[in-house]
Amino acid sequence: MSPVSSTRPHPIATYIYLPLATFISYQIICMRLYPVACLFLPLAWVACVDSKKDPGASGSKQMPPLKAEAFILRPMPFQEKLEVPGTLIAAESAEIHPETSGRIARLFLAEGQNVAAGYLIAKIDDADLQAQFVKLQAQLDIAQQTEQRQSKLLAVQGISQQDYDLSMLQVRNLKADIGILQTAIDKTEIRAPFAGKLGLKNISIGAYVTPASVITTIQQTQPVKVDFFLPEKYANELKPGATIEFRVTGSSLIHTAVINATAPGLSLNNRSLNYRATVQSKDPSLLPGAFATLTIRLEENPAALMLPAQAVIPLARGKRVIRYSGGKTEFVDITTGARTTDQVEVTSGLKAGDTILISGLMSARPNSPVQIDKIQNAGITQ
């Protein structure tokens, strides 16, 4: 292609010689610098003539095509993997409170020990209740003897039916009072509600306790459970019975758990769904309250379109890529889904077989020529 000639004057002639020639002409008119005019006027004329012969001094040249690497979109199986925080909790946990007020007479609390359900932890002084029990028991014995005698008299019509009914009522009232008193005595015994591990004691023998007092705690740690939250968009991805994996801080050992329940609705605080899973292993190192990192694998997509992350151009309200089309660039808005460390799932905007630029993105302009130097996944087939 031949260079295009320019008819514009040379910059030197425009900005130096022509003003100088004008000045000298003025001096000639004024009859002051005649010798100087003889020297510079020819130079100015030559400069103006040479500027017309200068080829392509400021003419535009066609830009060379952009050289870039590309990636061909191909369907591939992809399983999204989530990592979410969780907390280990005991299968059962409770604070041990007395049901009645009184002084601790005996304490059988074995701190940090596993105990069976019904284990006697503490005994509140019940001397006054025992005295009342003896009194009522004596009254009951007399009332029963009276009822037996009146029963014999009623048989021979020695007394009226009303007299006998009053004696029977007295017996039944005393039995009811003894039952109430026995319940009060039973409440002075503080027992483990279920089998588990006792915590540290908060009282000593002789301490006065009320129902608000915490004697100790008990937790059932075999097995433990794990609580975690999933964002609203994944609320329907996991169902009860699904298996998850997790590890705890300070250990690389992978544990498994089975989801057994979910909350009935989303949390209003974080718009997430609460899940609870039961840990399958009975590892004693798994303690309630420990922080856990859970790995959750969602359902596999057999034909996902995965794109290198560096090919995506983030925008204020969306994302965009540059597609290679007919030797030129084409800017396309896309919607993305799951992400990995180096890839992004494309959910809309592109189709299988599209060629996407992954380098030279900052230099590319819409509908500009592009030359593909390398296809990153040219040797990969699906």
Sequence and secondary structure as in RCSB ss.txt:
>XXXX:A:sequence
MSPVSSTRPHPIATYIYLPLATFISYQIICMRLYPVACLFLPLAWVACVDSKKDPGASGSKQMPPLKAEAFILRP
MPFQEKLEVPGTLIAAESAEIHPETSGRIARLFLAEGQNVAAGYLIAKIDDADLQAQFVKLQAQLDIAQQTEQRQ
SKLLAVQGISQQDYDLSMLQVRNLKADIGILQTAIDKTEIRAPFAGKLGLKNISIGAYVTPASVITTIQQTQPVK
VDFFLPEKYANELKPGATIEFRVTGSSLIHTAVINATAPGLSLNNRSLNYRATVQSKDPSLLPGAFATLTIRLEE
NPAALMLPAQAVIPLARGKRVIRYSGGKTEFVDITTGARTTDQVEVTSGLKAGDTILISGLMSARPNSPVQIDKI
QNAGITQ
>XXXX:A:secstr
    B  S  HHIIIIIHHHHHHHHHHHHTTS HHHHHHHHHHHHHHHHHHHH BTSS       EEEEEEE  E
EEEEEEEEEEEEEEEEEEEEE  SS EEEEEE   TT EE TT EEEEE  HHHHHHHHHHHHHHHHHHHHHHHH
HHHHHTTSS HHHHHHHHHHHHHHHHHHHHHHHHHHTTEEE SSSEEE      TT EE TT   EEEEEEEEEE
EEEEEEGGGTTT  TT EEEEEETT    EEEEEEEE SS  TTTSEEEEEEEESS  TT  TT EEEEEEEEEE
EEEEEEEEGGG EEETTEEEEEEEETTEEEEEEEEEEEE SSEEEEEES  TT EEE S TTT  TT BEEEEEE
TTTT   
